[in-house]
Amino acid sequence: MSDSMPVPIQFTDAAAAKVKALISEEENPNLKLRVYVTGGGCSGFSYGFTFDEKINEGDTKVDNDGVSMVVDSMSLQFLVGGTVDYTEGLEGSRFLVNNPNAKTTCGCGSSFSI
């Protein structure tokens, strides 16, 4: 992806800071936050987060503060225009997706429909 193209999904400073802290704990600088969409959940689709050392063919990579987030092309189509953030609150701390494409979401915040 060239620098002139708009980034299809945002990676907030809060999310990048948490990824940086977790990578430091794991002592593996090759780790990247992988965000994906999978079928299931109470609204039809669910967001998933994991750490991955690899960038696969077709992945979109977004960098922030020296760390990377990667999204596969299938998941990206559901996430374009969205934002990956990290929050700490009464429900605990978690990564979350603010997704303008989601028509409905559920109370857990990790499930949505289009």
N, C-alpha and C positions, 0 to 999 in steps of 0.2 A: 504494500500500500504506500503510495507516494505521500509526501508531506502536504501536498496541495489538496488532497481529498479530505472531505469532512469525515470525522470519526463517527461511525454509525452507532456507537454506544459509548456512554460516558463512564469513566472510572474515577469516582470521587477521591479527594485527598484523604478523607477518613478511611475509605476502603483500602487505599494504597498504604496508608500508615499501618493498618492492622495486618495486611499481607506482609509488609516489611518486618513487623514484629514477629509474626509466626514463622517466617523464613529464617529469621535470626535464631529463634528457638530450635528450629529443626537443623540449623547449621548446614543448610543446603541452598546456596545462592542460585541454583538452577531451577528452583521451584517457581511456578507461575500459578496464579489463580485461574482455574478453568470454570467458566460459567456455562451451564447448559440447560436445555429445556427437555423434559421428558413427559410422556403421556402418563396420566394418572392424577391423583389428588382429587379433592372434592369438587373442583371446577373444571376438570378436564386435562389441564397441563400443570406441571410443577417445575419450579426452578431448582437447580442443583448447583452445588459448589464443591469443588475438590481441588487438590493441588496436583500438578502435573509437571514433569520435567520436560516433556516433549511439546513441540509445536507441530501439529499435523498439517498435511497439505490441505489447503482450503480454510484453515483457521484465520481468524482476524485477531491481530495482537494490538492491544492498547497499553501504552506505557504511562506511568505516573510515578514520579519520585524514585526512579531507579528500579521499580518492580513492574511486572507485566501481568496483564489479564488476557486470557485467550478465550475465544468463542468459536465453536465449529459453525460451518456455513448453514447447516439445518437449523440450529438453535438461533442463529443470528437473525434469520427472517422473522422470528417472533419478537425479537428484542430491539430492532432498529428504532432509534430515537429514545431508547430507555437509558436509565442510569443505574449503575451498580454502586451501592452505598453500604456503609457499615453503621450500625446503630447500637447504642447501649441504653436500655430503659427497663421499665418494670417487667417486660416479657423476657428479659435477659439480653444478651448481646448476640448479634447475628448480622450476617451479610443479607442484603435484601435488594430487590430489583424494583425500581419505579418504572413501570412499563405503560406508556401511553397507548399501546395497542390492545391492552387487556380490556375487554368489555365488562367482565365481572371478575371479582376476586373473592377470596374467602377470608374468614377471620384470622387464619393462621398466617396470611400474607405470603405464603409460598405456593399457592395454587391460583390459577387464573383460567379464563376462557377467552377466545377470540371471536 
